[in-house]
């Protein structure tokens, strides 16, 4: 049938809203040019909209998968239905014909033809002349003389057998390879064998961890995030027909779709993996954890679209954080033998009755007496210049060598310690460790493998990092692991550090590590900036959220006085510790390190807070006395300077005013000068005369000169009694 394209375009003008609703099954909301929403092809949240002239020419737009801003309704139909222009023209013609018939009283309907579904074709590795045919498959070139259902035979370049799964879309007569995978050993017939190889099998053969998705589209989305992903061949309903044995020995994660079939698929895959491999545990991810609004049936692809502005590494970390459900291999029993259809793995909640609970021994064991309990996460925190790392090194060395912590707190038994410190630098850390060892009377080198040191921060959001750290702890029987500082290991984005739930999800990896290894974790974190000296530190002062809730015990530090750059080796600290087991304490901690030029050392002195308070009161009183003495000396100097201006003497009032002192400040100084006989009484002539014509003399004072001290005239009446009437005026 020949179609007149120009005539069909003319008839469709102004009717494109109805055409797109019928042919592409779009809704009124999707065709509202003032509303942005999810793309019907690639999802998202607000990347799709109709152009303002959609009614006239049918223009649609998606800023990811259809950005033809000048496209018309025919281009939109080709995009949404996966057809050629001829196919789009035919469907619009059918719509116009149907509606024209209905307008004439006819009700003949012709539903739009659905696009052809992709077909899956399987190749067999038999009798290929050379590697050319296989190269054609890999490059997307399909031999035209072969029919889609007949299969092909190929082999690798080295002559070994190779199999291929070819998926191509024949909806509009275009042949396009959607999947190519090589399977060692190949297949004998064009039908897929059973058990079927997993999707992307060559890529996951050597992977240490594998993510199992529900469907190839979801697996491809996970691969785009940098993960090694697979799924069961033949779809989610054919999980039991796949060969899961190739996953043996790997760390496994399952990411099911967000619906009941997805949960059933997850349970089925767990059962099959436990049957066909020796894997003992599987992590299950929950996509709705980061996106509660994920639609029913949503998968990794939909989840990725929700966060389309985030980079791949951030999305990978989000996905790892959501994989917090751990399913263990079920225990075999006569009633529930392995391989049974309803043998779904169960989670051990460690439930016990009251009798068992009452008889159980849950007594606290201390690694450091009254300071650090065993198997309880510990948090170190303090502002800058409070020696967090150095004190943490003292604790690690004390545990490794079974010597008192800070010279005061006993360590009952030696422990194997791993300290991962990545902020101070290797040279500083080594120099600090040597000084502390010298103070404790131990040799750093002789500790050997009792204490290990690491200088790269482990990423707590990276499953590979946690797995590697777990393996090292188990292999080396580590009892305590310290991570310093926290912010280099958290990998949090934006303001997530202030989100208790985001921080808690990251810290959960340390809690799991403790549960799996029995190793007690220590995390060093910072406190808020500009914390005033002298303030007793508490968990509320810690920077970020979630740390105080996570820690079961803690060591908190603050300075008692400002850091003095002139005395960089002197530290006056507040040292407080505690824990949910009931232990607690607070001390004044004085640490002297000396100067690098003179040879640094490590000297620790612990004092009770009551003693610190007494010392502070005494220091305050001493400072007050010193200040009062300085004031007195200044006033005395002022009086002496004033008297030097009047060598022949002057009245006490003039002297006081010249010294710029009030009577209360002047009197103590004047009394001391009189008592010490440093001033003498004199008669001064003001220029007046008496009635008898003799000079009128006024009583005054002058400094005692060495010459006058040698005279013995008896005229120096300088006793206190004689001058008291003067002060009473």
HELIX and SHEET records of a PDB file:
HELIX    1   1 UNK A    5  UNK A   12  1                                   8    
HELIX    2   2 UNK A   16  UNK A   23  1                                   8    
HELIX    3   3 UNK A   54  UNK A   57  1                                   4    
HELIX    4   4 UNK A   73  UNK A   81  1                                   9    
HELIX    5   5 UNK A   85  UNK A  103  1                                  19    
HELIX    6   6 UNK A  132  UNK A  138  1                                   7    
HELIX    7   7 UNK A  201  UNK A  204  1                                   4    
HELIX    8   8 UNK A  216  UNK A  224  1                                   9    
HELIX    9   9 UNK A  236  UNK A  241  5                                   6    
HELIX   10  10 UNK A  244  UNK A  247  5                                   4    
HELIX   11  11 UNK A  260  UNK A  276  1                                  17    
HELIX   12  12 UNK A  287  UNK A  289  5                                   3    
HELIX   13  13 UNK A  300  UNK A  306  1                                   7    
HELIX   14  14 UNK A  312  UNK A  322  1                                  11    
HELIX   15  15 UNK A  354  UNK A  359  1                                   6    
HELIX   16  16 UNK A  388  UNK A  401  1                                  14    
HELIX   17  17 UNK A  426  UNK A  440  1                                  15    
HELIX   18  18 UNK A  445  UNK A  450  5                                   6    
HELIX   19  19 UNK A  463  UNK A  476  1                                  14    
HELIX   20  20 UNK A  487  UNK A  490  1                                   4    
HELIX   21  21 UNK A  496  UNK A  498  5                                   3    
HELIX   22  22 UNK A  500  UNK A  517  1                                  18    
HELIX   23  23 UNK A  539  UNK A  541  5                                   3    
HELIX   24  24 UNK A  547  UNK A  550  1                                   4    
HELIX   25  25 UNK A  565  UNK A  567  5                                   3    
HELIX   26  26 UNK A  596  UNK A  598  5                                   3    
HELIX   27  27 UNK A  609  UNK A  644  1                                  36    
HELIX   28  28 UNK A  652  UNK A  658  1                                   7    
HELIX   29  29 UNK A  663  UNK A  675  1                                  13    
HELIX   30  30 UNK A  706  UNK A  710  1                                   5    
HELIX   31  31 UNK A  720  UNK A  728  1                                   9    
SHEET    1   A 3 UNK A  37  UNK A  39  0                                        
SHEET    2   A 3 UNK A  43  UNK A  50 -1                                        
SHEET    3   A 3 UNK A  60  UNK A  62 -1                                        
SHEET    1   B 2 UNK A 119  UNK A 123  0                                        
SHEET    2   B 2 UNK A 164  UNK A 168 -1                                        
SHEET    1   C 5 UNK A 229  UNK A 230  0                                        
SHEET    2   C 5 UNK A 209  UNK A 213  1                                        
SHEET    3   C 5 UNK A 251  UNK A 255  1                                        
SHEET    4   C 5 UNK A 281  UNK A 284  1                                        
SHEET    5   C 5 UNK A 325  UNK A 328 -1                                        
SHEET    1   D 2 UNK A 366  UNK A 368  0                                        
SHEET    2   D 2 UNK A 372  UNK A 373 -1                                        
SHEET    1   E 9 UNK A 451  UNK A 454  0                                        
SHEET    2   E 9 UNK A 417  UNK A 421  1                                        
SHEET    3   E 9 UNK A 480  UNK A 484  1                                        
SHEET    4   E 9 UNK A 520  UNK A 526  1                                        
SHEET    5   E 9 UNK A 378  UNK A 382  1                                        
SHEET    6   E 9 UNK A 553  UNK A 559  1                                        
SHEET    7   E 9 UNK A 570  UNK A 579 -1                                        
SHEET    8   E 9 UNK A 584  UNK A 592 -1                                        
SHEET    9   E 9 UNK A 603  UNK A 608 -1                                        
SHEET    1   F 2 UNK A 679  UNK A 689  0                                        
SHEET    2   F 2 UNK A 695  UNK A 703 -1                                        
END                                                                             
